[in-house]
Amino acid sequence: MVIKKLHEAGLRSDHAYTAAVVSIGLSFLSWTASVKGEAAGTDRADRWGIFVGEWAPTFFGLGLALAQYEDD
């Protein structure tokens, strides 16, 4: 039901896969920016990197579900 609504809204599997790859890059960039830009040290940088990095599996999962829906 959710996948059908997302597909009807115009979201395709390619969009979700692209978002997953971008989120991996953003994870690295947010970690780097936090290490260099904040005095809190690597602990906070690690939390930022992990927070953004957790988006990638969700987007990959949506991409797989949308790809399966598109094949039907």
Beta strands, then each sheet from edge to edge (+ up, - down):
end
